[in-house]
Amino acid sequence: MPAWLTLMRESFWPLLQAGLAFTVPLALVSFALGLTLAFLVALGRLYGPRWLVQVLRFYVWLIRGSPLLVQLFLIFYGLPSVGIVLDPLTAAVIGFTLNVGAYNSEVIRGVIESIPRGQWEAAYSIGMTRSQALRRAILPQAMRVALPPLSNAFISLVKDTSLAAVLTVPEIFQAAQRIAAVTYEPLVLYTEAALIYLVFSSVLSSAQARLEKRFGQHARFSRSYS
């Protein structure tokens, strides 16, 4: 067996273990927190007072206009200079959460605004308040529209977690770096890391396609009986 193939076989489990223990949980926690933040930001920009709209607009502009890597460096390496020291995993979660929140708030805001005005008027006509109309009529429709871009955002986040290696979070890429530093085979290790990310992304893409198909069928069924 070639030496490079032996190395890939021996390093596969450490890399996969790093992915299951750190990459996947980091992506799930960051996306869940970021999606909650995105929802609140979107609602604040749509229905909040003017001062809040300006603050949230600045937040979205700041996060979307600066590189994620720089944001992670500022949080982990910059904040200690003002007395705020965070462990690597916490810093990574905060950085990814802020990033997900900013980008996906625009997705959520856009899909809510895309719902026809007639849907609001229909909800008001049967006595719903604005919050009830939003919760019962608008958001269920908006979430079906938002599913593809939000799913794509999660898949991108799984790959972006490789940036947490610069904060010494022991995820897939950082594990590959450690092994490469000992074996002096960066090409083999980084290729294997890329393949593992590819497997994760392929599984998530397949799950996304099934979800879209399921929600699409549900939407057609609902329309046929409405």
N, C-alpha and C positions, 0 to 999 in steps of 0.2 A: 504494500500500500504506500502511495507517495507520502512524503513527510507532511505536505500541506494538508492532505486529506485527514491524516492522523491528528494533526493539530486542530482541525475543524471539529472532528468527532470528540476530542477531549475537551474542547472549550464550549461545545454546544450547550451542555447543561448549565455551566456557570452563567452563560449569557442569557439563556432562557429563564433561569431562576431569578436573575436580576430584573428581567422584564416582568415576570409574574409578581415579584415581591415589591418592586418600586415603580417601574414604568406604568403598568396598568393601574395600580392604585393612585399614583400621582395624577394620571390623566382623568380618572373617574372623579376623584375628589375635586380637582381644579375645575372640571367641566360642570359638575353639579353646583358648586359655589358660584362659578362664573355665570352660569345660566340664570341662577337666582338673581344675581346682581344685574345681569342684562335685562331681565324682566322688570325689575324695579327702576332701572335707568330709563327704559323705554316708556314706562308709564309716567315717570316723572317728567320726561321731555314732552309727552303728549298732553298731559292733564295737570302738571304741576304749576305753581306760581312762577312768575317771570324770572325771579332771582334764581330759583332752583333750576329752571331750564338753562340759564346761562352757565351755572356751575357744572351741570351735567354735560352740556355741550363742550365746555372746556376740557373736562375729563376725557371725553371721547376723542376730541381733537388731539390731546396730548398723547394718549396711548396709541392711537392709530398712526400718529405722525412720527413716532420714535421706534427704533428697532427693539424687538423683544430681548435680544441679548444685552443691550444697553440697560434696559429696565431691570433685568435680573442682576446685573453688576451693581447698579445703583442700590437695589434693595439689600443685597448680601454684603457687598464690599463698601458701599457708600454710607449706609445708615449707621454703622459702628462709629463713624467720626462724630456723630451727634448723640452718641450714647445708646443707640438702639441696636442690639446684637441679636441676630436670629440664627437658628440652626439651619443647615443647608436645605433640608426638606421643607421647613416652614417658609423659608424665603422663596423657594421654587413654587410652592402652592400659592403664595400671595402674588407673585409675578404672573403666573399663568392665569390665576383667577381674574386679576385686573385686565389682562389682555383679552380673555374670553368675554368678560363683561362688556368691554367697550365695543368689540367687533360685533358680537351677537345682539347687542342692544339695537343696532341699526337694522339687523334682520327682523327682529321682533317688531320694532317700530314700523318698519315698512310693510310687514304683512298685516298688521292691525289697520293701518291706513288704507290698505288695498281692499278691505272688506267694503262692499257697496253701502252707501248711506242708507239705502232702503232696509237693510238688515237692522240698523239702529232704530229706524222709524217703526218697523214691525214690532220690535221688542217694546218700544215705548207705548205702542198702541194697545198692548195687552197689560199695561200697568207696571212694567218693570222700571226700576230706577236705572241710572247710568251704570252703577256698579253691578247690578244684577244683569243688565244687558251685556255688559262686558264679559262677565263670568259665564253666563249661560248660553249666550248666542254668538258673541264675537270671537272669544278666545278659542272655542272648539274648532271653528272654521279656520282661524288664523294658524293654529298649531299644525293643521294638515298641510297648509301652504308652507309653513316654516320647516317642516320635517326634513326635506332634502338639504337645504343650506345648513341647518343645524347639525345634521349627521355628517356632512362634509367637514364642518368645523371641528367636530370631535375627532374624526380621522386625522385631520391636520394636527390637532393637539397631541395625539399619540406620537406622531413623528417629531413634533417640536419639543417633546420632553427630553430629547437627546441634548438640548441646550443646557439641561440641568447638570450635565457633566462638568460644566465650568464652575459649578457651585459645590463640586465633589459629592453630589448625590449619586449613590452607586447603582444607577440604572444601566440599561443595556450598553450604551456607548461608553460610559465610564468604566464598566467592567471590561469591555474590549480594549480600552486604552491601558488598563492595568496589565492585562495578559500580554498585550503587544509590547509593553515596556520590558517584559521579562524574556519573551521569545524572539523579539526583534523581527516579527512578521506582521507589520501593520496592514499590509495589503490583504492578507488572508483573514485577519481578525475583523477588520472594518468591513470587508465584503460579507463575512458571516453575519455581522451585526445588521448590515443593510438587508440581508435576506430575512432575518427574523422580524425586522420592522415591516418588511413586505408581506410576510405571512400574517402578522397582526392586522395590517391594513386591509388585506384581502378578506380576512374573516369578517371584519367590520363592514366592508363594502357589501359583502353578501348579506349580512344582517340588515343593512340599510335598504337593499333592494327588496327584501322580504317585507320590511315595515312599510315601505312606500306602496307595495302591491296590496298589502292588507288594508292600509288606510284608504287607498284609492278605491278598492272594492267596497269598503264601508261607506265611502262618500257617495258612490253610485247607487248603492242600495238605499241610502237615506233619501236621495233625490227621487228615486223611483216611487217611494211611498209617501212623499211629502205632498 
